[in-house]
Amino acid sequence: MKKFNIRKVLDGLTAASSSSSSSAAQPGTPSQNDVVQETLQSEHFQLCKTVRHGFPYQPSSMAFDPVQKILAIGTQTGALRLFGRAGVECYCQHESGAAVIQLQFLINEGALVSALADDSIHLWNLRQKIPAILHSLKFNKERITYCHLPFQSKWLYIGTERGNIHIVNVESFTLSGYVIMWNKAIELSTKTHPGPVVHISDNPMDEGKLLIGFECGVVVLWDLKSKKADYRYNYDEAIHSVAWHHEGKQFVCSHSDGTLTTWNVRAPAKAAQIITPHGKQPKDGKKPEPCKPILKVEYKTTRAGDPFMVLSGGLSYDTVGRRACLTVMHGKSTAVLEMDYPIVDFLTLCETPYPNDFQEPYAVVVLLEKDLVVIDLGQIGYPIFENPYPLTIHESPVTCVEYFADCPAELIPALYSVGSRQKRQGYSKKEWPVSGGNWGQGTQSYPEIIITGHADGSIKFWDASALMLQVLYKLKTAKVFERARGKEEKPSTDIVDEDPFAIQTLSWCPESRMLCVAGVSAHVIIYRFSKQEVTTEVVQLLEVRMQCEFSDVDSPDPGGDQTPTLPTPGASSSPQEAEPPTQPSTGSNSSDGPRDNIPCLQVRSSPLKQSPGYQVELVVQLVWVSGEPPQPITSLAINSSYGLVVFGNSSGLAVVDYLQKTLLLNMGTSELYSPSDPYQGQPRSPRKARQPSGAKMSRKISSSGEQKPDQDAKDNSFTRSRSSSVTSIDRESREAISSFHFCESFPRKTDGQVGPCLLVGTTQGSVMTVALSLPPAGDQRLQQSLGIASCGTMVRLKGGVLTMALLDFTGALLPPPYESWYDPNASDEEKEKVRRRRPASPPASQEGQDTQFAVVCSEKQAKVLALPSQTRLYKHNITETSFVLRADVVQMAGTNCIACFCANGHIMTLSLPSLRPLLDLNYLPLTDMRIARTFCFSNLGQALYLTSPTEIQRITYSQETCDNLQEMLSELFTPVETPEAPNRGFFKGLFGGGAQSLDREDLFGETAAGKASRTLAQHIPGPGSMEGMKGAASGVVGDLARARIALDERGQKLGELEERTAAMMASAESFSKHAHDFFVFLFFCPLWCLPNGELETRRKV
């Protein structure tokens, strides 16, 4: 049954039960449903993954197709990442989740073999945009340790832990009856087991000779035809890898004692050479001291010079603490290249795929635990290539993510322009060598930007358009502060034990390019975007003292003032105005008494050189209050039209005018309630309350003597707190600020004219309105003060408020007013051309009529109100057993909806304004807090989350995007002609000195080798499909379809062969004709050019 049928049934059920989930308009209010024509239906929604960006988490193996130029990386979680040219990448996942221990390309065939730690091998079809498994084979009795697939062969060698080698036909994925048993490979006199197979390779010059390396140090050259060992090579140390010389006369082994042994094939008695690349050579001629194991070695030859020997490991044991190294030995020179992370694997890229030709290496791909490095072997100093993939997401741990789809078109070029100046120098001048695949041809052309905040205080802007990801610009917020040079100089006022500059939340206005970030050290930084470099002599600083004036169990006493318009005396904007503490704190006393009016970080006092891009406008810091550290900032918003920044935490909220650099309002949450509010007098329970979802990361308070929350309560109930810095149950029970929304609306029920407003949402479900009174624009705005008045509660919901929005009477979204971007360092004339407040779009309300919808979504429910009457029109209970982690009002298919992600893994959408359920799918069970704090929705059906510490997973909930996904995805396989085999030469062909071919079918086929034991391995047909076949074909129809496609491909190859044969015949005929003409010319050449004797002979003839 198709999904849309189920959705239609769902629409019918929700329409029939609308009376239970929604409340109709009150009498006397016009029905808004008659005005708003909702066009969104369930058919507009479908959920699917699109692309995954970032570095493969916990990589374990790697492979490269030298003809297709495609790189594959396997991980410990069973994931498979494939990379081509910049923008070409693909993600696949093995269902079992077992680690990928080895990968083998079927070179230039569009297929890949993966071997997993659960002793299964899989054949992947890469000729389709979403690769799928064609066959699987699960070994039951033996454990897989090594695989080898010779070039242009369909027989895969599989070595096992028992020391045996089995052979698999990769076309049918069936086992051959031909088996190389370990007891036949080693000498009969050997009494011990040789250990697992650690290497398999065939002689480059003789496919009938197989080199088998056992862990104990024994290497065997096996004759496949005679089924016996030709030679056995013994060494005392365990083997880790083996590499051939391309002529097939020598091979090199790397060992566990840091030595390399070189063996002549026909001289097994003794190694031809033994070297210890990093060992100290004793003067008395003794054996060098043992070193760390050489985990891998590769031996690559060149026509023009000395061969390259590349190896990992092998360092001396006295180099404790030294980073992992890759060693490149070329002739007499040895280069040791230090890596930032441990080496997982490396591959040497060569010009030819043929193992029996000069390899001509040109690069080395090094897979590290957290990075991918490609080294240029063709330039002096071995520089690295500039990596075009977005693999630096995790350069510092990601702490928050925001996603903006359908941004202003000029944003990406502007960010790229300033970001291009930040690029490092010294890269290789050659093009990136992994250059396979083609980009998708999708029609999705709107600009998308992803912003990531990091633990080191950096912020990265990414171009995410067209399913690609490219870093545009990097901002380092830590430059604003003084850095402690050592542990002893670390400020004692830090409230976090690590990463004091970590980004907790951010607010960005794409139209004005204003950026506001909040960090874990209770600091807020406001940035403007400029294309010109400036030097700021003094960084503007504003210190704010936020504290709760009332106890958490007593009802707040408003003191008769319903609408405070100025900062309260006890919550001043500077330490000088603050009242002295009345009692010392027992938790964080210093030698001079409790800390008070001290910020957590010290703003730098020296001039700050600011490059083009984001430049500091103002720094706001919360200070310690009577020995207690400031509470982490849980919500943040900036508005460029009003020139205001607002932020809140569990103590209250503060409004800052960043144009005048002043604090306008600083008040506790309880003070926002009016005396008539039914919610303001409720006593607060001391139980552990959930923290708002606006806080973005978890950090521990390092001040001494603090009481930690009840651990059992923390373990037994899921908390949305991204900040565990609230230090007691009493403190966590406070009503914190969870969300803000600037808008042009009606502050009170009685208002008939819209004006600047601020909507404030709290963790206990209250939405309150704050009216803003702004002076005229221009000079008056910079000189006159702003008026602020709290207007009481608009609505109350279950759970903390997550998001708020406004719609006009037609259902169109009313975005917050904004000011168009202007360069703050440009001339005054240019500023005035751009600087004017965007006019408010909502019209004035006629008496008795509502002209706006207020949309509010909390952790439990959503409500729609009519404004200015504040009449509830619709209500929908989103979840009873779980809670919403993230909710956003997004644009979709030309209209709007609410998108929600719940802690139980469900993704839901609700129509606006009627709150009809349109989508409800169990997508992703919440496994860790990383997903909770990074999941975010954007417009046009896009969403993303951090699926691992190093990877971003993008998804879509749009049916249109899902339908066009095949076109939008990049193509991995492209038709490329395989290079010609190396020329054997006349004498080698005549005397048999060239490469010896082998008909493996005669050896391994069922006729010659028989059938393998059925209990050894189980064949599992994969769900994958051939190119052009949709879905999983099964039975006779599927077999016929596969056969037809295979026949078409075979016919195409035969056609190409016929064309080549015809071309060769034409060439042969041309050669024959020219040869005949040449001999005729010699015979009938002019007589005068012949010697006298020959002239006489020619006449006789």
Disulfide bonds with the S-S distance in Angstrom:
none
